[in-house]
């Protein structure tokens, strides 16, 4: 009998995301789809990115769960199975107040069960295996654009989060407070109520995420006025558990955001 050499089977994964319509880009980062092929349960590391997600999990043509995640301020591990397909909506912080009308601070680094009926989402659309992410995106756009018509957006909140994003986190809490004529306590109350973390931590997450994208391009010495080398290493390790060098060398499925 011919001898067959043993093979190490590496997990294969599929990830794709699509931008929302222009009307929704202040509220939604993207729509995404993820599936992994592996013979065993696979744990995926998720890095803090300043967003939160609605995740619909499908198995054998049935929706097995729908969860709303919170923001996370530390690396977390999420188990995935090859027989499951995950469809998600990645929301920006302002969506907390505008679309959900509730705080997500109570499930920081976690998630809760969410009923899609709250958004009048018809589950049948996810049960056709031939449907594409493009079709889901078009469907979600219609749902959330309609919700925005009746939503009451706090434009001060919107400007605060957009400004942090615009500066890529290169701003201090004092500067942000001054920019919007708020005390540090008022700013703390807004961000901690919405997300469950303080403004300084949220700003650091936005800043580190930008650095990680640069580091992921094999640039271990990004120019940034807020980071010297030791500060960079400390903050990257805080949110990923890895040094910048280790992060670059881990280019595999463990960080699906990159």
C-alpha positions, 0 to 999 in steps of 0.5 A: 500500500502506498504511504500517504504523508501526513498533512497539516490542514490549515484553516481556510476563512472567508471575510468580506465587508461592504460600505453602507450607503452614503446616508448611513456612513456616519452611523455604520462602518460596514456590513460584513460576512465571515465563515471559517472552514476547519475540522475543529472549533477555532478561536479568533482573536478580536482586537478593540476597534471602537465599533460594535456589531450586530451578528447574525449566525446561520447554521444548516439554513437556520438562524441559531443566534442574533447578538448585539456586541458591546465595545471592547477595550481588550482583546477577546477570543470568539469561537467559530465553527465551520458549519456556521456563517456569520453576517454582521453590521458594524456600527459606529458609536453614534448609532448607540443613541440614534438607532438603538436608543440605549446604552451598550455600556452594560455589556462591555467586552460581551454581547446580548441576545438581540431580536431582529424584529426591533429593526423589522428585519425579516429573517428569511432573507438570510436563509437562501444560500445563494444570497450575497453580501451585496444583497444583504447590504442593499437590504440593510441600507433600506432598513436603516435609512428608514430608521434614520428618518424618525431617529433623533440624532444628538448632533453634538455627540455625532460631532464629538465622535467624528472629530475623534475619528478625523484626528485618528485619536491624536487628541487629548481629552482636555483638547477635545473638551475645549473644542466642544466647550464641555468640561471633562466631566461632561465628556466623560458622562457622554462617552461612558454612558454610550459605550461603557468606557471613558473618553481617554480609553476610547481615544486610545483605541482609535489611535492604536487601531490606526497604528495597527493598520500601519504596522500591518503594512510592515512599518514598525516605526510609524510617525505619530506625535503621540507615540514614542517607541516605548509608548507604542509598544506598551499600547499595542500590547495593551490592546492586542496582547502582542508587541508590534513585531509579534503582531506583524508576524501573526498574519493569519486568521487570528485577527480577522480585522486585518 
